[in-house]
Amino acid sequence: MVKFLKMYFWDAIINHYIDFEGRASLVQFWYFVLINFVFCFILPIIFVKIIGVFDFCVLNILWWALLIPSIAITTRRLHDTNRSGWFQLVGLIPIIGWIVLIILLVLGPVNPNKFDEGV
């Protein structure tokens, strides 16, 4: 777990915090989403069950801190499918938009790609 945390989550936070260029693989994206989900949703539930209280101010700070890297890695994932990062806005459409966005995010890479570095 520590290897995945370091390789996929910590790398996206430290090295690619505001990097909207290039591509992100399926594995890189979905591990980031999984670890992000654990930190923002599962961990607070565990803290509430064990300690009995959780400071939602900490959760709010964590959520805001992870917002930009989440948008950035989603943009890079969409680049891997040869789509613009602006396709994230499809998710603003209730229900159907989220379904379409998830389908776009699970598509495989497209080669050659207009978002490749040096092209």
LUMZA-59294 format. One record per atom (N, C-alpha, C, O, CB): atom name; x, y, z. Coordinates in Angstrom, 3 decimals. Glycine has a CB too. Layout:
! LUMZA-59294
[r "CA"; [X; Y; Z]] ...
This chain:
! LUMZA-59294
[r "N"; [0.823; -1.196; 0.000]] [r "CA"; [0.000; 0.000; 0.000]] [r "C"; [0.864; 1.255; 0.000]] [r "O"; [0.528; 2.248; -0.645]] [r "CB"; [-0.935; 0.001; 1.205]] [r "N"; [1.983; 1.206; 0.729]] [r "CA"; [2.861; 2.374; 0.800]] [r "C"; [3.447; 2.679; -0.575]] [r "O"; [3.604; 3.844; -0.942]] [r "CB"; [3.992; 2.143; 1.826]] [r "N"; [3.770; 1.634; -1.336]] [r "CA"; [4.313; 1.826; -2.678]] [r "C"; [3.289; 2.518; -3.579]] [r "O"; [3.631; 3.452; -4.304]] [r "CB"; [4.735; 0.475; -3.288]] [r "N"; [2.036; 2.064; -3.535]] [r "CA"; [0.991; 2.683; -4.343]] [r "C"; [0.739; 4.116; -3.909]] [r "O"; [0.540; 5.001; -4.741]] [r "CB"; [-0.298; 1.877; -4.256]] [r "N"; [0.748; 4.339; -2.604]] [r "CA"; [0.547; 5.683; -2.074]] [r "C"; [1.626; 6.621; -2.572]] [r "O"; [1.339; 7.739; -3.000]] [r "CB"; [0.529; 5.663; -0.548]] [r "N"; [2.865; 6.167; -2.516]] [r "CA"; [3.989; 6.996; -2.959]] [r "C"; [3.994; 7.168; -4.470]] [r "O"; [4.205; 8.270; -4.978]] [r "CB"; [5.311; 6.387; -2.504]] [r "N"; [3.763; 6.077; -5.183]] [r "CA"; [3.917; 6.096; -6.631]] [r "C"; [2.783; 6.840; -7.339]] [r "O"; [3.038; 7.571; -8.296]] [r "CB"; [3.996; 4.685; -7.151]] [r "N"; [1.566; 6.674; -6.898]] [r "CA"; [0.438; 7.230; -7.639]] [r "C"; [-0.171; 8.472; -6.992]] [r "O"; [-0.548; 9.409; -7.695]] [r "CB"; [-0.620; 6.186; -7.789]] [r "N"; [-0.271; 8.492; -5.682]] [r "CA"; [-0.911; 9.624; -5.016]] [r "C"; [0.095; 10.725; -4.715]] [r "O"; [-0.094; 11.874; -5.115]] [r "CB"; [-1.590; 9.168; -3.725]] [r "N"; [1.153; 10.374; -4.016]] [r "CA"; [2.138; 11.373; -3.619]] [r "C"; [2.802; 11.996; -4.839]] [r "O"; [3.072; 13.197; -4.834]] [r "CB"; [3.193; 10.750; -2.705]] [r "N"; [3.071; 11.231; -5.868]] [r "CA"; [3.664; 11.762; -7.096]] [r "C"; [2.736; 12.784; -7.746]] [r "O"; [3.190; 13.828; -8.215]] [r "CB"; [3.973; 10.623; -8.082]] [r "N"; [1.444; 12.486; -7.774]] [r "CA"; [0.481; 13.429; -8.365]] [r "C"; [0.375; 14.700; -7.539]] [r "O"; [0.171; 15.781; -8.090]] [r "CB"; [-0.900; 12.778; -8.492]] [r "N"; [0.510; 14.582; -6.227]] [r "CA"; [0.406; 15.758; -5.358]] [r "C"; [1.666; 16.607; -5.437]] [r "O"; [1.575; 17.823; -5.606]] [r "CB"; [0.150; 15.335; -3.906]] [r "N"; [2.829; 16.000; -5.321]] [r "CA"; [4.089; 16.748; -5.258]] [r "C"; [4.586; 17.172; -6.642]] [r "O"; [4.882; 18.347; -6.856]] [r "CB"; [5.154; 15.911; -4.569]] [r "N"; [4.679; 16.247; -7.561]] [r "CA"; [5.308; 16.539; -8.860]] [r "C"; [4.346; 17.101; -9.904]] [r "O"; [4.781; 17.786; -10.829]] [r "CB"; [5.938; 15.291; -9.403]] [r "N"; [3.065; 16.829; -9.777]] [r "CA"; [2.104; 17.242; -10.807]] [r "C"; [0.916; 17.993; -10.209]] [r "O"; [-0.208; 17.846; -10.690]] [r "CB"; [1.605; 16.024; -11.580]] [r "N"; [1.147; 18.799; -9.167]] [r "CA"; [0.050; 19.463; -8.456]] [r "C"; [-0.819; 20.296; -9.390]] [r "O"; [-2.045; 20.199; -9.354]] [r "CB"; [0.603; 20.347; -7.352]] [r "N"; [-0.186; 21.112; -10.225]] [r "CA"; [-0.942; 21.946; -11.172]] [r "C"; [-0.510; 21.658; -12.606]] [r "O"; [-0.496; 22.553; -13.451]] [r "CB"; [-0.749; 23.445; -10.851]] [r "N"; [-0.161; 20.414; -12.871]] [r "CA"; [0.296; 20.018; -14.199]] [r "C"; [-0.899; 19.558; -15.039]] [r "O"; [-1.438; 18.471; -14.832]] [r "CB"; [1.364; 18.891; -14.101]] [r "N"; [-1.299; 20.401; -15.984]] [r "CA"; [-2.422; 20.087; -16.849]] [r "C"; [-1.939; 19.640; -18.234]] [r "O"; [-2.743; 19.499; -19.156]] [r "CB"; [-3.350; 21.300; -16.972]] [r "N"; [-0.656; 19.424; -18.375]] [r "CA"; [-0.059; 19.003; -19.649]] [r "C"; [0.247; 17.510; -19.597]] [r "O"; [0.430; 16.944; -18.519]] [r "CB"; [1.236; 19.816; -19.956]] [r "N"; [0.300; 16.888; -20.746]] [r "CA"; [0.688; 15.487; -20.825]] [r "C"; [-0.488; 14.548; -20.615]] [r "O"; [-1.650; 14.908; -20.802]] [r "CB"; [1.759; 15.192; -19.812]] [r "N"; [-0.137; 13.323; -20.215]] [r "CA"; [-1.135; 12.265; -20.109]] [r "C"; [-1.006; 11.541; -18.780]] [r "O"; [0.060; 11.539; -18.164]] [r "CB"; [-0.996; 11.275; -21.267]] [r "N"; [-2.100; 10.924; -18.340]] [r "CA"; [-2.109; 10.073; -17.149]] [r "C"; [-2.719; 8.732; -17.536]] [r "O"; [-3.769; 8.680; -18.177]] [r "CB"; [-2.906; 10.741; -15.967]] [r "N"; [-2.064; 7.665; -17.149]] [r "CA"; [-2.548; 6.334; -17.499]] [r "C"; [-3.780; 5.968; -16.679]] [r "O"; [-4.111; 6.620; -15.689]] [r "CB"; [-1.446; 5.292; -17.289]] [r "N"; [-4.446; 4.907; -17.123]] [r "CA"; [-5.605; 4.400; -16.385]] [r "C"; [-5.241; 4.052; -14.950]] [r "O"; [-5.952; 4.417; -14.014]] [r "CB"; [-6.184; 3.173; -17.085]] [r "N"; [-4.133; 3.347; -14.785]] [r "CA"; [-3.704; 2.913; -13.456]] [r "C"; [-3.385; 4.111; -12.566]] [r "O"; [-3.822; 4.169; -11.417]] [r "CB"; [-2.480; 1.995; -13.564]] [r "N"; [-2.634; 5.050; -13.092]] [r "CA"; [-2.269; 6.237; -12.325]] [r "C"; [-3.525; 7.000; -11.879]] [r "O"; [-3.622; 7.409; -10.722]] [r "CB"; [-1.351; 7.154; -13.161]] [r "N"; [-4.465; 7.187; -12.776]] [r "CA"; [-5.683; 7.929; -12.455]] [r "C"; [-6.526; 7.212; -11.417]] [r "O"; [-6.921; 7.815; -10.420]] [r "CB"; [-6.502; 8.160; -13.707]] [r "N"; [-6.810; 5.927; -11.636]] [r "CA"; [-7.731; 5.230; -10.746]] [r "C"; [-7.126; 4.970; -9.375]] [r "O"; [-7.864; 4.953; -8.390]] [r "CB"; [-8.160; 3.926; -11.366]] [r "N"; [-5.815; 4.765; -9.265]] [r "CA"; [-5.205; 4.668; -7.933]] [r "C"; [-5.285; 6.006; -7.210]] [r "O"; [-5.521; 6.039; -6.002]] [r "CB"; [-3.735; 4.209; -8.038]] [r "N"; [-5.092; 7.105; -7.924]] [r "CA"; [-5.241; 8.414; -7.308]] [r "C"; [-6.664; 8.603; -6.796]] [r "O"; [-6.856; 9.085; -5.680]] [r "CB"; [-4.878; 9.522; -8.304]] [r "N"; [-7.658; 8.232; -7.589]] [r "CA"; [-9.060; 8.356; -7.192]] [r "C"; [-9.344; 7.478; -5.974]] [r "O"; [-10.028; 7.914; -5.048]] [r "CB"; [-9.994; 7.971; -8.363]] [r "N"; [-8.831; 6.259; -5.964]] [r "CA"; [-9.054; 5.348; -4.842]] [r "C"; [-8.465; 5.907; -3.546]] [r "O"; [-9.142; 5.932; -2.518]] [r "CB"; [-8.446; 3.974; -5.145]] [r "N"; [-7.220; 6.351; -3.589]] [r "CA"; [-6.568; 6.880; -2.393]] [r "C"; [-7.231; 8.183; -1.962]] [r "O"; [-7.396; 8.424; -0.766]] [r "CB"; [-5.065; 7.101; -2.646]] [r "N"; [-7.607; 9.016; -2.908]] [r "CA"; [-8.326; 10.249; -2.609]] [r "C"; [-9.652; 9.931; -1.910]] [r "O"; [-10.021; 10.607; -0.950]] [r "CB"; [-8.574; 11.059; -3.903]] [r "N"; [-10.358; 8.921; -2.380]] [r "CA"; [-11.625; 8.503; -1.775]] [r "C"; [-11.409; 8.035; -0.336]] [r "O"; [-12.186; 8.373; 0.557]] [r "CB"; [-12.276; 7.382; -2.607]] [r "N"; [-10.358; 7.260; -0.121]] [r "CA"; [-10.062; 6.768; 1.228]] [r "C"; [-9.778; 7.935; 2.166]] [r "O"; [-10.305; 7.977; 3.277]] [r "CB"; [-8.860; 5.795; 1.204]] [r "N"; [-8.954; 8.881; 1.731]] [r "CA"; [-8.608; 10.018; 2.582]] [r "C"; [-9.804; 10.923; 2.872]] [r "O"; [-9.948; 11.417; 3.990]] [r "CB"; [-7.508; 10.825; 1.934]] [r "N"; [-10.645; 11.139; 1.892]] [r "CA"; [-11.719; 12.127; 2.050]] [r "C"; [-13.039; 11.551; 2.556]] [r "O"; [-13.868; 12.299; 3.076]] [r "CB"; [-11.960; 12.804; 0.746]] [r "N"; [-13.257; 10.248; 2.420]] [r "CA"; [-14.554; 9.687; 2.802]] [r "C"; [-14.450; 8.552; 3.814]] [r "O"; [-15.184; 8.540; 4.802]] [r "CB"; [-15.269; 9.196; 1.581]] [r "N"; [-13.564; 7.611; 3.588]] [r "CA"; [-13.472; 6.447; 4.469]] [r "C"; [-12.791; 6.807; 5.787]] [r "O"; [-13.283; 6.431; 6.851]] [r "CB"; [-12.710; 5.312; 3.777]] [r "N"; [-11.671; 7.525; 5.739]] [r "CA"; [-10.943; 7.895; 6.947]] [r "C"; [-11.796; 8.703; 7.926]] [r "O"; [-11.773; 8.404; 9.120]] [r "CB"; [-9.712; 8.684; 6.578]] [r "N"; [-12.548; 9.713; 7.476]] [r "CA"; [-13.406; 10.427; 8.426]] [r "C"; [-14.464; 9.528; 9.086]] [r "O"; [-14.780; 9.709; 10.262]] [r "CB"; [-14.093; 11.573; 7.719]] [r "N"; [-15.002; 8.580; 8.348]] [r "CA"; [-15.990; 7.659; 8.929]] [r "C"; [-15.336; 6.807; 10.009]] [r "O"; [-15.925; 6.578; 11.065]] [r "CB"; [-16.615; 6.754; 7.834]] [r "N"; [-14.125; 6.339; 9.747]] [r "CA"; [-13.403; 5.542; 10.741]] [r "C"; [-13.117; 6.378; 11.986]] [r "O"; [-13.283; 5.901; 13.108]] [r "CB"; [-12.086; 4.994; 10.148]] [r "N"; [-12.684; 7.631; 11.786]] [r "CA"; [-12.416; 8.500; 12.926]] [r "C"; [-13.671; 8.750; 13.756]] [r "O"; [-13.604; 8.768; 14.985]] [r "CB"; [-11.839; 9.823; 12.450]] [r "N"; [-14.793; 8.938; 13.112]] [r "CA"; [-16.039; 9.165; 13.841]] [r "C"; [-16.419; 7.924; 14.642]] [r "O"; [-16.874; 8.040; 15.780]] [r "CB"; [-17.174; 9.545; 12.870]] [r "N"; [-16.239; 6.743; 14.064]] [r "CA"; [-16.588; 5.505; 14.765]] [r "C"; [-15.643; 5.236; 15.937]] [r "O"; [-16.095; 4.805; 16.998]] [r "CB"; [-16.561; 4.323; 13.793]] [r "N"; [-14.351; 5.479; 15.768]] [r "CA"; [-13.366; 5.175; 16.808]] [r "C"; [-13.328; 6.270; 17.873]] [r "O"; [-13.457; 5.983; 19.064]] [r "CB"; [-11.975; 4.998; 16.187]] [r "N"; [-13.154; 7.512; 17.452]] [r "CA"; [-12.984; 8.620; 18.395]] [r "C"; [-14.332; 9.184; 18.829]] [r "O"; [-14.482; 9.660; 19.954]] [r "CB"; [-12.129; 9.727; 17.769]] [r "N"; [-15.289; 9.129; 17.950]] [r "CA"; [-16.599; 9.658; 18.272]] [r "C"; [-16.837; 11.043; 17.717]] [r "O"; [-17.972; 11.518; 17.680]] [r "CB"; [-16.785; 9.677; 19.739]] [r "N"; [-15.779; 11.688; 17.289]] [r "CA"; [-15.916; 13.032; 16.733]] [r "C"; [-14.829; 13.225; 15.677]] [r "O"; [-13.747; 12.645; 15.769]] [r "CB"; [-15.817; 14.126; 17.856]] [r "N"; [-15.120; 14.018; 14.711]] [r "CA"; [-14.135; 14.329; 13.672]] [r "C"; [-14.241; 15.809; 13.361]] [r "O"; [-15.338; 16.350; 13.225]] [r "CB"; [-14.358; 13.462; 12.382]] [r "N"; [-13.121; 16.442; 13.253]] [r "CA"; [-13.093; 17.872; 12.956]] [r "C"; [-13.323; 18.058; 11.456]] [r "O"; [-12.440; 17.773; 10.648]] [r "CB"; [-11.735; 18.519; 13.403]] [r "N"; [-14.495; 18.530; 11.094]] [r "CA"; [-14.825; 18.701; 9.689]] [r "C"; [-14.043; 19.846; 9.052]] [r "O"; [-14.001; 19.960; 7.827]] [r "CB"; [-16.310; 18.943; 9.533]] [r "N"; [-13.432; 20.682; 9.862]] [r "CA"; [-12.550; 21.731; 9.338]] [r "C"; [-11.333; 21.088; 8.668]] [r "O"; [-10.889; 21.537; 7.612]] [r "CB"; [-12.102; 22.701; 10.478]] [r "N"; [-10.800; 20.033; 9.291]] [r "CA"; [-9.665; 19.305; 8.702]] [r "C"; [-10.088; 18.664; 7.387]] [r "O"; [-9.348; 18.718; 6.405]] [r "CB"; [-9.128; 18.223; 9.682]] [r "N"; [-11.254; 18.066; 7.359]] [r "CA"; [-11.765; 17.443; 6.138]] [r "C"; [-11.951; 18.483; 5.038]] [r "O"; [-11.640; 18.229; 3.874]] [r "CB"; [-13.094; 16.721; 6.417]] [r "N"; [-12.451; 19.637; 5.406]] [r "CA"; [-12.658; 20.716; 4.443]] [r "C"; [-11.321; 21.193; 3.857]] [r "O"; [-11.219; 21.407; 2.649]] [r "CB"; [-13.397; 21.892; 5.112]] [r "N"; [-10.320; 21.358; 4.688]] [r "CA"; [-8.986; 21.755; 4.215]] [r "C"; [-8.414; 20.685; 3.297]] [r "O"; [-7.846; 21.006; 2.252]] [r "CB"; [-8.030; 22.002; 5.408]] [r "N"; [-8.557; 19.419; 3.673]] [r "CA"; [-8.061; 18.315; 2.850]] [r "C"; [-8.768; 18.296; 1.498]] [r "O"; [-8.128; 18.111; 0.462]] [r "CB"; [-8.258; 16.967; 3.575]] [r "N"; [-10.083; 18.487; 1.505]] [r "CA"; [-10.843; 18.486; 0.260]] [r "C"; [-10.376; 19.599; -0.666]] [r "O"; [-10.155; 19.367; -1.854]] [r "CB"; [-12.335; 18.631; 0.545]] [r "N"; [-10.223; 20.813; -0.127]] [r "CA"; [-9.779; 21.940; -0.958]] [r "C"; [-8.349; 21.745; -1.443]] [r "O"; [-8.019; 22.148; -2.558]] [r "CB"; [-9.888; 23.253; -0.179]] [r "N"; [-7.498; 21.139; -0.632]] [r "CA"; [-6.107; 20.904; -1.033]] [r "C"; [-6.017; 19.884; -2.163]] [r "O"; [-5.108; 19.958; -2.990]] [r "CB"; [-5.282; 20.427; 0.164]] [r "N"; [-6.939; 18.942; -2.207]] [r "CA"; [-6.915; 17.898; -3.232]] [r "C"; [-7.741; 18.234; -4.467]] [r "O"; [-7.756; 17.463; -5.427]] [r "CB"; [-7.409; 16.612; -2.648]] [r "N"; [-8.423; 19.366; -4.459]] [r "CA"; [-9.274; 19.736; -5.592]] [r "C"; [-8.465; 19.984; -6.862]] [r "O"; [-8.784; 19.428; -7.912]] [r "CB"; [-10.085; 20.975; -5.252]] [r "N"; [-7.436; 20.802; -6.781]] [r "CA"; [-6.641; 21.126; -7.975]] [r "C"; [-5.917; 19.901; -8.533]] [r "O"; [-5.963; 19.686; -9.744]] [r "CB"; [-5.623; 22.218; -7.648]] [r "N"; [-5.239; 19.072; -7.694]] [r "CA"; [-4.624; 17.866; -8.271]] [r "C"; [-5.652; 16.917; -8.879]] [r "O"; [-5.349; 16.227; -9.852]] [r "CB"; [-3.826; 17.131; -7.207]] [r "N"; [-6.861; 16.870; -8.323]] [r "CA"; [-7.900; 16.002; -8.887]] [r "C"; [-8.329; 16.481; -10.273]] [r "O"; [-8.510; 15.677; -11.187]] [r "CB"; [-9.116; 15.948; -7.952]] [r "N"; [-8.486; 17.778; -10.417]] [r "CA"; [-8.840; 18.343; -11.723]] [r "C"; [-7.693; 18.132; -12.710]] [r "O"; [-7.919; 17.814; -13.878]] [r "CB"; [-9.176; 19.853; -11.597]] [r "N"; [-6.459; 18.314; -12.229]] [r "CA"; [-5.287; 18.164; -13.101]] [r "C"; [-5.133; 16.731; -13.595]] [r "O"; [-4.898; 16.514; -14.784]] [r "CB"; [-4.019; 18.595; -12.364]] [r "N"; [-5.260; 15.750; -12.704]] [r "CA"; [-5.078; 14.364; -13.133]] [r "C"; [-6.240; 13.912; -14.020]] [r "O"; [-6.048; 13.083; -14.910]] [r "CB"; [-4.951; 13.437; -11.911]] [r "N"; [-7.435; 14.444; -13.789]] [r "CA"; [-8.560; 14.123; -14.668]] [r "C"; [-8.328; 14.712; -16.059]] [r "O"; [-8.657; 14.085; -17.067]] [r "CB"; [-9.886; 14.652; -14.073]] [r "N"; [-7.764; 15.913; -16.108]] [r "CA"; [-7.428; 16.524; -17.395]] [r "C"; [-6.400; 15.676; -18.126]] [r "O"; [-6.545; 15.413; -19.319]] [r "CB"; [-6.897; 17.957; -17.198]] [r "N"; [-5.358; 15.247; -17.414]] [r "CA"; [-4.324; 14.415; -18.054]] [r "C"; [-4.896; 13.064; -18.488]] [r "O"; [-4.481; 12.523; -19.513]] [r "CB"; [-3.134; 14.199; -17.091]] [r "N"; [-5.842; 12.513; -17.725]] [r "CA"; [-6.486; 11.245; -18.116]] [r "C"; [-7.302; 11.429; -19.388]] [r "O"; [-7.280; 10.574; -20.273]] [r "CB"; [-7.392; 10.716; -16.979]] [r "N"; [-8.020; 12.542; -19.480]] [r "CA"; [-8.782; 12.821; -20.701]] [r "C"; [-7.851; 13.047; -21.883]] [r "O"; [-8.186; 12.687; -23.011]] [r "CB"; [-9.686; 14.043; -20.505]] [r "N"; [-6.685; 13.642; -21.638]] [r "CA"; [-5.696; 13.805; -22.704]] [r "C"; [-5.256; 12.443; -23.226]] [r "O"; [-5.007; 12.291; -24.422]] [r "CB"; [-4.475; 14.608; -22.200]] [r "N"; [-5.156; 11.441; -22.336]] [r "CA"; [-4.744; 10.103; -22.756]] [r "C"; [-5.771; 9.481; -23.695]] [r "O"; [-5.430; 8.616; -24.502]] [r "CB"; [-4.534; 9.203; -21.536]] [r "N"; [-7.023; 9.913; -23.595]] [r "CA"; [-8.063; 9.409; -24.499]] [r "C"; [-8.258; 10.346; -25.694]] [r "O"; [-9.224; 10.213; -26.445]] [r "CB"; [-9.393; 9.238; -23.740]] [r "N"; [-7.334; 11.290; -25.859]] [r "CA"; [-7.318; 12.243; -26.971]] [r "C"; [-8.483; 13.235; -26.902]] [r "O"; [-9.028; 13.642; -27.928]] [r "CB"; [-7.360; 11.493; -28.295]] [r "N"; [-8.851; 13.616; -25.679]] [r "CA"; [-9.899; 14.612; -25.474]] [r "C"; [-9.360; 15.755; -24.635]] [r "O"; [-8.412; 15.593; -23.867]] [r "CB"; [-11.134; 13.983; -24.800]] [r "N"; [-9.974; 16.900; -24.792]] [r "CA"; [-9.598; 18.073; -24.014]] [r "C"; [-10.036; 17.914; -22.558]] [r "O"; [-11.002; 17.210; -22.263]] [r "CB"; [-10.214; 19.343; -24.624]] [r "N"; [-9.315; 18.575; -21.658]] [r "CA"; [-9.688; 18.561; -20.249]] [r "C"; [-11.018; 19.237; -19.978]] [r "O"; [-11.622; 19.025; -18.926]] [r "CB"; [-8.624; 19.221; -19.437]] [r "N"; [-11.473; 20.042; -20.910]] [r "CA"; [-12.758; 20.722; -20.754]] [r "C"; [-13.924; 19.739; -20.756]] [r "O"; [-15.034; 20.105; -20.370]] [r "CB"; [-12.946; 21.747; -21.864]] [r "N"; [-13.695; 18.507; -21.179]] [r "CA"; [-14.751; 17.491; -21.142]] [r "C"; [-15.185; 17.183; -19.712]] [r "O"; [-16.220; 16.547; -19.512]] [r "CB"; [-14.277; 16.209; -21.828]] [r "N"; [-14.414; 17.621; -18.710]] [r "CA"; [-14.822; 17.448; -17.316]] [r "C"; [-16.126; 18.172; -17.028]] [r "O"; [-16.885; 17.777; -16.144]] [r "CB"; [-13.730; 17.948; -16.378]] [r "N"; [-16.378; 19.232; -17.776]] [r "CA"; [-17.601; 20.011; -17.565]] [r "C"; [-18.860; 19.211; -17.883]] [r "O"; [-19.956; 19.582; -17.463]] [r "CB"; [-17.570; 21.268; -18.414]] [r "N"; [-18.705; 18.114; -18.626]] [r "CA"; [-19.837; 17.233; -18.902]] [r "C"; [-20.399; 16.699; -17.583]] [r "O"; [-21.596; 16.434; -17.480]] [r "CB"; [-19.413; 16.061; -19.836]] [r "N"; [-19.539; 16.541; -16.579]] [r "CA"; [-19.953; 16.046; -15.281]] [r "C"; [-20.910; 16.969; -14.550]] [r "O"; [-21.524; 16.560; -13.564]] [r "CB"; [-18.761; 15.813; -14.440]] [r "N"; [-21.052; 18.204; -15.010]] [r "CA"; [-21.987; 19.139; -14.381]] [r "C"; [-23.443; 18.848; -14.755]] [r "O"; [-24.367; 19.326; -14.095]] [r "CB"; [-21.635; 20.566; -14.774]] [r "N"; [-23.639; 18.065; -15.812]] [r "CA"; [-24.990; 17.662; -16.203]] [r "C"; [-25.452; 16.574; -15.226]] [r "O"; [-24.770; 15.560; -15.080]] [r "CB"; [-25.032; 17.147; -17.701]] [r "N"; [-26.580; 16.763; -14.564]] [r "CA"; [-27.014; 15.773; -13.564]] [r "C"; [-27.164; 14.372; -14.149]] [r "O"; [-27.699; 14.202; -15.245]] [r "CB"; [-28.335; 16.203; -12.947]] [r "N"; [-26.699; 13.398; -13.432]] [r "CA"; [-26.766; 11.958; -13.667]] [r "C"; [-26.127; 11.541; -14.987]] [r "O"; [-25.123; 10.829; -14.974]] [r "CB"; [-28.201; 11.503; -13.638]] [r "N"; [-26.667; 11.956; -16.114]] [r "CA"; [-26.145; 11.563; -17.430]] [r "C"; [-24.703; 12.053; -17.602]] [r "O"; [-23.866; 11.334; -18.147]] [r "CB"; [-27.042; 12.128; -18.563]] [r "N"; [-24.420; 13.249; -17.148]] [r "CA"; [-23.076; 13.809; -17.282]] [r "C"; [-22.035; 12.984; -16.556]] [r "O"; [-20.947; 12.756; -17.085]] [r "CB"; [-23.049; 15.223; -16.764]] [r "N"; [-22.354; 12.530; -15.346]] [r "CA"; [-21.414; 11.699; -14.597]] [r "C"; [-21.191; 10.360; -15.298]] [r "O"; [-20.066; 9.862; -15.344]] [r "CB"; [-21.924; 11.469; -13.166]] [r "N"; [-22.238; 9.788; -15.833]] [r "CA"; [-22.107; 8.509; -16.541]] [r "C"; [-21.212; 8.682; -17.766]] [r "O"; [-20.317; 7.870; -18.002]] [r "CB"; [-23.501; 7.966; -16.960]] [r "N"; [-21.451; 9.733; -18.540]] [r "CA"; [-20.636; 10.001; -19.735]] [r "C"; [-19.181; 10.249; -19.334]] [r "O"; [-18.267; 9.731; -19.976]] [r "CB"; [-21.194; 11.223; -20.523]] [r "N"; [-18.959; 11.034; -18.279]] [r "CA"; [-17.591; 11.335; -17.843]] [r "C"; [-16.861; 10.073; -17.398]] [r "O"; [-15.690; 9.891; -17.731]] [r "CB"; [-17.608; 12.357; -16.702]] [r "N"; [-17.522; 9.213; -16.662]] [r "CA"; [-16.881; 7.955; -16.231]] [r "C"; [-16.548; 7.084; -17.430]] [r "O"; [-15.486; 6.464; -17.468]] [r "CB"; [-17.796; 7.179; -15.256]] [r "N"; [-17.435; 7.031; -18.403]] [r "CA"; [-17.149; 6.258; -19.621]] [r "C"; [-15.924; 6.828; -20.336]] [r "O"; [-15.070; 6.071; -20.798]] [r "CB"; [-18.376; 6.260; -20.573]] [r "N"; [-15.831; 8.147; -20.430]] [r "CA"; [-14.667; 8.771; -21.066]] [r "C"; [-13.383; 8.480; -20.300]] [r "O"; [-12.319; 8.336; -20.902]] [r "CB"; [-14.872; 10.279; -21.176]] [r "N"; [-13.478; 8.393; -18.971]] [r "CA"; [-12.286; 8.161; -18.155]] [r "C"; [-11.811; 6.715; -18.179]] [r "O"; [-10.646; 6.456; -17.877]] [r "CB"; [-12.556; 8.569; -16.737]] [r "N"; [-12.668; 5.771; -18.525]] [r "CA"; [-12.248; 4.368; -18.561]] [r "C"; [-11.816; 3.915; -19.952]] [r "O"; [-11.366; 2.781; -20.119]] [r "CB"; [-13.372; 3.483; -18.071]] [r "N"; [-11.943; 4.775; -20.940]] [r "CA"; [-11.496; 4.415; -22.278]] [r "C"; [-9.984; 4.264; -22.301]] [r "O"; [-9.271; 4.900; -21.525]] [r "CB"; [-11.946; 5.465; -23.303]] [r "N"; [-9.507; 3.419; -23.196]] [r "CA"; [-8.072; 3.194; -23.314]] [r "C"; [-7.360; 4.346; -23.992]] [r "O"; [-7.990; 5.249; -24.542]] [r "CB"; [-7.810; 1.925; -24.069]] [r "N"; [-6.032; 4.302; -23.947]] [r "CA"; [-5.242; 5.370; -24.562]] [r "C"; [-5.336; 5.359; -26.077]] [r "O"; [-5.576; 4.321; -26.696]] [r "CB"; [-3.795; 5.251; -24.147]] [r "N"; [-5.143; 6.528; -26.659]] [r "CA"; [-5.154; 6.687; -28.110]] [r "C"; [-3.740; 7.063; -28.546]] [r "O"; [-3.161; 8.029; -28.048]] [r "CB"; [-6.201; 7.772; -28.565]] [r "N"; [-3.198; 6.298; -29.472]] [r "CA"; [-1.862; 6.580; -30.010]] [r "C"; [-1.940; 6.623; -31.518]] [r "O"; [-2.590; 5.742; -32.082]] [r "CB"; [-0.827; 5.519; -29.547]] [r "N"; [-1.348; 7.551; -32.215]] [r "CA"; [-0.730; 8.766; -31.695]] [r "C"; [-1.793; 9.714; -31.171]] [r "O"; [-2.979; 9.585; -31.478]] [r "CB"; [0.112; 9.455; -32.776]] [r "N"; [-1.338; 10.666; -30.375]] [r "CA"; [-2.247; 11.522; -29.623]] [r "C"; [-1.821; 12.965; -29.764]] [r "O"; [-0.626; 13.263; -29.751]] [r "CB"; [-2.291; 11.115; -28.142]] [r "N"; [-2.781; 13.870; -29.898]] [r "CA"; [-2.444; 15.288; -30.055]] [r "C"; [-1.909; 15.906; -28.772]] [r "O"; [-1.393; 17.023; -28.798]] [r "CB"; [-3.658; 16.061; -30.517]] [r "N"; [-2.024; 15.196; -27.640]] [r "CA"; [-1.525; 15.701; -26.367]] [r "C"; [-0.183; 15.108; -25.987]] [r "O"; [0.297; 15.330; -24.875]] [r "CB"; [-2.519; 15.424; -25.281]] [r "N"; [0.439; 14.348; -26.900]] [r "CA"; [1.780; 13.828; -26.623]] [r "C"; [2.756; 14.983; -26.516]] [r "O"; [2.616; 16.006; -27.186]] [r "CB"; [2.234; 12.834; -27.722]] [r "N"; [3.752; 14.795; -25.655]] [r "CA"; [4.760; 15.830; -25.483]] [r "C"; [5.632; 15.899; -26.737]] [r "O"; [6.022; 14.877; -27.303]] [r "CB"; [5.625; 15.558; -24.221]] [r "N"; [5.921; 17.110; -27.147]] [r "CA"; [6.767; 17.304; -28.307]] [r "C"; [6.017; 17.313; -29.626]] [r "O"; [6.634; 17.435; -30.684]] [r "CB"; [7.796; 16.253; -28.343]] [r "N"; [4.696; 17.185; -29.583]] [r "CA"; [3.914; 17.177; -30.830]] [r "C"; [3.327; 18.533; -31.060]] [r "O"; [2.632; 18.745; -32.054]] [r "CB"; [2.802; 16.117; -30.793]] 
